[in-house]
Amino acid sequence: LTGSVAALVVSLSMMVAIAIMIGSFRDPVVYWVGQTLQADLFVGPGIRPTVGSEQTLSADVIAAVQRHPDVLALDSFRNVDLVYEGNLTVLGAGTFDVVLAHGSLLFKSPANAREELRQAIGQDAVIVSEPFSKRYRKRDGDTLTVQTPQGPRDFRVAAVYYDYSNDRGVVIMDVGTFRRYFGELPPTGVAAFLKPGADPERVRAEMLASMDE
């Protein structure tokens, strides 16, 4: 009987510990999602693309989104596979000036991360996700070597940002820098920021209608 009681106590203790762990992890993830996904509309291919796939947006779709009168700004992004130190990770291209004006990435370091992001526009600089930073021991101010179609190139790590969406690690450079080394590749998707007061559902419906014309 004593053994059964002890086993029950241990089981209950484990359940409580797991519940506390899940709760403590859930809150920062919810906060991260709320702070990071600030765009009003996210536009992607008809099927969910995988990293490095050819599922991208056509120029006609991007033009239809961009010409809507309620669209204030677009952040186009492109993801490709990146092999770093023998491991598969993700290389992304984003529109840093739009992120600064309208987005809300949560940065881990440095304290002046937004200014560092501004300085990285069009430069040989990247930001890396926290999982990448921990896995490869890279922090802001360090240099990492990226294999490009033009050969290996060194990029300065401008900042480290929080990311709970990918445990492989992500490296992001400004879209202008990406084009310089990887060419003009169509975006994987775009994030649309609307003018104040615009109804996202109405704008979405009008965009879809314009694409059917």
Secondary structure, DSSP 8 states (H G I E B T S, - for coil): -HHHHHHHHHHHHHHHHHHHHHHHHHHHHHHHHHHH---SEEE--SS---TT-S----HHHHHHHHTSTTEEEEEEEEEEEEEETTEEEEEEEE-HHHHHHH----EEE-TTHHHHHHHTTTSSEEEEEHHHHHHHT--TT-EEEEEETTEEEEEEEEEEE--SS-SS-EEEEEHHHHHHHH-----SEEEEEE-TT--HHHHHHHHHHHHH-
